[in-house]
């Protein structure tokens, strides 16, 4: 009877432990998250000081994170009102991008795959985006073509935007409780 009780206790412990790790890492890289409107970042995920949850999430996803000295990645799965980014809707990203030597904006589906589209456009870089005169940027996301900075969504229902800031100032990359002003994400029209 004792060996059976031991095995049962071990099995319950393993299931509960693995379930808690999955829950803690399912929507990011653990508890070290920095919020900036709809955007989230995990500044310590790519460092030697990364917590075990961040390491587990990275291993499960098979990702190579940015080292803190290289830059910082901000991820958005919702607009500023908390509504999921829906590729069937017209969404606008607008505002100031935090200071960085170079940045990229990438659109993927919820599984991390680039969104297939006829325009073969999956993102922008700081060198190819059309800037506003005041130093801000506007990017339209939607299923129908638009003039200017447009990212086709392929009418996918759940999207993920990733803004990677390369060679960002040290103060920005090392923050743990506050984040810089990020571009706003607004769902403008949804059929």
C-alpha positions in Angstrom: 0.0 0.0 0.0 2.9 2.4 0.8 4.5 2.1 -2.6 1.2 2.9 -4.3 0.6 5.9 -2.1 4.2 7.1 -2.8 3.7 6.8 -6.6 0.3 8.5 -6.4 1.8 11.4 -4.4 4.7 11.7 -6.8 2.3 11.7 -9.8 0.0 14.4 -8.3 3.0 16.5 -7.4 4.4 16.2 -10.9 1.1 17.1 -12.5 0.5 20.1 -10.2 4.1 21.3 -10.6 4.2 21.0 -14.4 0.7 22.6 -14.6 1.8 25.6 -12.6 4.9 26.1 -14.8 2.8 25.8 -17.9 0.3 28.4 -16.5 3.1 30.8 -15.5 4.7 30.6 -18.9 1.7 30.3 -21.3 1.4 34.0 -22.0 5.0 35.2 -21.8 8.2 34.5 -19.9 7.1 34.5 -16.3 6.7 37.1 -13.6 9.3 39.6 -14.7 7.0 41.4 -17.1 7.0 45.1 -17.8 3.7 46.6 -19.1 3.4 49.6 -21.4 -0.2 50.0 -22.5 -1.0 47.0 -24.7 2.8 46.1 -24.9 4.6 43.6 -22.6 8.3 43.0 -22.3 10.5 40.7 -20.2 13.8 42.6 -19.9 15.6 39.8 -18.0 14.5 36.9 -20.2 17.7 36.9 -22.2 20.1 37.4 -19.4 22.0 35.1 -17.0 19.6 36.4 -14.3 16.5 35.0 -16.1 14.1 33.4 -13.7 13.3 29.7 -14.1 9.9 30.5 -15.7 11.5 32.6 -18.4 14.0 29.8 -19.1 11.2 27.2 -19.3 9.1 29.4 -21.7 12.1 30.0 -24.0 12.9 26.3 -24.0 9.3 25.4 -24.8 9.1 28.0 -27.6 12.5 27.2 -29.0 13.3 31.0 -29.1 16.6 32.8 -28.7 15.9 36.0 -26.7 17.7 39.3 -27.1 20.5 39.7 -24.6 19.8 42.8 -22.5 22.8 44.6 -24.0 21.5 44.0 -27.5 18.0 45.2 -27.1 14.5 44.6 -25.9 11.4 43.0 -27.4 7.9 44.3 -26.7 4.9 42.1 -27.6 1.3 43.0 -28.1 -1.7 40.6 -28.4 -4.4 43.2 -27.6 -5.1 46.8 -28.5 -5.0 49.5 -25.8 -8.6 48.8 -24.7 -7.8 45.1 -24.1 -9.5 43.7 -27.2 -7.5 40.9 -29.0 -5.7 42.0 -32.2 -8.1 40.7 -34.8 -6.8 40.6 -38.4 -10.4 41.0 -39.8 -10.5 44.5 -38.3 -8.7 47.7 -39.2 -6.1 48.4 -36.5 -3.8 51.5 -36.2 -0.5 51.6 -34.5 0.4 55.2 -33.9 2.8 57.3 -31.8 6.4 57.6 -30.7 8.7 54.6 -30.8 11.1 54.5 -27.9 14.7 55.6 -28.6 16.8 52.9 -30.2 19.5 52.8 -32.9 17.3 50.4 -34.9 13.9 48.7 -34.5 11.8 46.1 -36.2 8.0 45.6 -36.1 6.8 42.1 -37.0 3.3 40.7 -37.4 2.7 37.0 -36.7 -0.2 34.7 -36.0 -0.8 33.4 -32.5 1.5 30.4 -33.2 4.4 32.7 -34.2 4.2 32.1 -37.9 4.5 35.0 -40.3 1.1 35.9 -41.8 0.9 34.8 -45.5 -0.3 37.6 -47.8 -0.1 38.6 -51.4 2.0 41.7 -50.7 4.7 39.5 -49.1 5.0 42.1 -46.2 5.4 40.9 -42.7 6.8 43.9 -40.9 8.7 47.2 -41.0 12.1 48.4 -39.9 13.0 51.9 -38.7 14.8 52.5 -41.9 11.9 51.7 -44.3 8.8 53.0 -42.5 7.5 56.3 -43.6 7.8 58.7 -40.6 5.5 61.6 -39.8 7.0 65.1 -39.7 6.8 65.2 -35.9 8.8 62.0 -35.5 5.9 59.7 -34.9 4.8 56.7 -36.9 1.5 55.5 -38.1 1.0 51.9 -39.3 -2.3 50.5 -40.5 -3.0 46.8 -40.0 -5.9 45.2 -41.9 -7.1 42.8 -44.5 -7.5 45.5 -47.2 -4.7 47.4 -48.8 -4.1 51.0 -47.7 -1.7 53.8 -48.7 1.3 54.4 -46.5 2.6 52.0 -43.9 0.3 49.0 -44.2 0.7 45.5 -42.8 -1.7 43.0 -44.3 -3.3 40.8 -41.7 -4.6 38.0 -43.9 -7.9 38.3 -42.1 -6.4 36.1 -39.3 -8.4 36.2 -36.1 -5.6 36.4 -33.5 -2.4 38.3 -34.2 0.8 39.2 -32.4 2.8 42.3 -32.9 6.5 42.3 -31.8 8.5 45.5 -31.6 12.2 44.8 -31.1 14.4 47.8 -30.1 18.0 47.2 -30.8 20.8 49.1 -29.1 18.3 50.8 -26.8 19.6 53.1 -24.0 20.7 51.1 -21.0 18.1 52.7 -18.7 15.3 51.5 -21.1 16.6 47.9 -21.3 17.2 47.5 -17.6 13.8 48.7 -16.4 11.8 46.2 -14.3 8.8 48.2 -13.1 8.1 51.0 -15.5 8.3 51.2 -19.3 8.7 53.9 -21.9 5.8 55.4 -23.8 4.9 53.0 -26.6 2.9 53.5 -29.8 -0.9 53.2 -29.2 -2.8 50.2 -30.7 -6.4 51.1 -31.6 -9.0 49.0 -33.3 -10.7 51.5 -35.6 -13.3 49.4 -37.5 -14.4 45.8 -37.2 -16.9 44.1 -39.4 
